[in-house]
Amino acid sequence: MENVLELKNIIKNYPDGQQVNEVLKDISFNVKKGEFAAIVGPSGAGKSTLLTIMGALLTPSSGTVLLNNQDISHLSKKKQTALRLNQIGFIFQNSDLIPYLKISEQLQFIQKLSKKKPVDAKTILDKLGLSHRLNSYPNVLSGGEKQRVAIARAFINQPDLILADEPTASLDSKRGREVVQIIQKTVHEQDKAAVMVTHDERVLDLVDSIWQIEDGKLKQVK
Amino acid sequence: MYLTLKELRHEKLKFSALGLIIFLIVFLVLFITGLANGLANDSGSAIKETSAKTFILQKGSESRLNRSELTNKDWNKFENKYHQNAAKLSLSQMTVQKTNEASKKTDIAYMAIDAKGFLNPKVLSDSKLTNADNSKVVVSEKLKSSGYKLGDKFKDSSSGKTFTIAGFTDSKAYSHTPVIYLNQKQWQNLAPQNTNFNAVALKKSINKVSGYQVINKQTLIDAIPGYSAEQGSLYLMIGFLYIISLFVLAVFFYIINLQKLSDFGTLKALGTKTSYLIKHVLSEMGLLSVVSILISFAITYLIELKMPASMPFSLSTPVLLGTGLIFLAITLLSALLSLIKVVKVDPITAIGGNS
């Protein structure tokens, strides 16, 4: 199976006063088509920094990031933005829905921005059990429902890579598990690659591979 | 536009409040502008609406008609040189009364002219001023508000001479009083010493004639007593309103956008271009101000219809549209501060649950 995302010898430094703080130390990582990977580790270990580098939000100090065998580590801001729109789907910790868009419009907006041929947003929302919420604003939705909309939004543009940033953090364990199950199911059904950053160990049985990050070093544990 | 319309739909209260502020300021500016223009007309329309470009006054008269006295010798000089393009002008502020009502007097300004010259005004109704008749005069429509009608007689309060209103001009005024146009003969009948006159009006633009004060039309109008003080203070208010509205709107809009910074971060992380967000912010402000400006146009128009005739108020379409455009520019300018924030927001903020 081919790698969708591959990180080679990634280093990320931050200047810290007179010194240099090395947040990521020589990290290599890969995720394949149809694979759901989890990255676990204590807070402050560099999980979020790693995710921002994978998501073309941050440029690494050195090393290469290959998305579909294309080096994306040193793209311009403009190209990064286009890449995020078309090839990456994000699921954020607090779902981060746009407060003034109705649920169906959250997806419609992404489709409007992208030049890709739109898929039927309603079918996706129906599948996630949100058909009765199409015309609601995010503020009336429960945490679990919001996260399901965020999942639909991440998948709507048919990206190759899904990045989830602690998707269960604001949910109770039952709802959290449901959300991760939905991500798992969709990833396998649509044959996408997905990376989830989490410290919720109860959902780790749902993923295909587990990586642990500690003090800026990453190793595969499953 | 997509985001803009959706947001305006969802945040009706917030944006109505902002729209109300824009509306109130634009309305106030339009109202004061209308008043300033109205007062300007009320003060100098009798001079402004002539086709004269230059006025020749006695040397040392400091641009004031009433301080200038020219003789027929002076007149001959200019008539020989400029012929039809020169005209004699005398002006005097006096009082008239209805022939049978000594108690009800009206302040007016006499303008004595040659009925054959270019200063003879157009009339709205009935006959123009002629040189032949000794009693028929043309007066400003403004006199109608003092109860004068076509064919009415009035008496000059100081000399007791009686004239008949033969025609009305539009509301020509000088220093807030209606103008009564007299020919030279009528003028001399009022007072025998009226052989001299105040100024020569020229249709041409010239800068200098030695021995005289040569001024253009606007300088003459500016020197009308009270004119500069009135206009100056009103335009100072208008200027301040523009500046105040720029800052008030900038602060309001900045705060509104500050609340949405995390949304902007998310949108950028999802792949929204910064240029799209700039367009979104500008179209939001633009749309809001265009609607508010149009409403204030409508309200100003309605109020103008209901305004009493004695209230000097005048707002021409170019001035109206100009004010609207300036305000559109001001609101867009006020969005600049917010735009800096929007451009600077880093999509990274969406990761790590910071928002």
Interface residues (C-beta under 8 A of the other chain):
Chain A: S48 L51 T52 G55 L57 L58 K78 T81 A82 L83 R84 L85 N86 I88 F90 F92 Q93 N94 D96 I98 P99 Y100 L101 K102 E105 F109 I110 K112 L113 S114 Y137 R153 D165 E166 A169 S170
Chain B: Y2 L3 K6 E7 R9 H10 E11 S262 D263 T266 L267 K268 A269 L270 G271 T272 K273 T274 Y276 P347 I348 A350 I351 G352 G353 S355
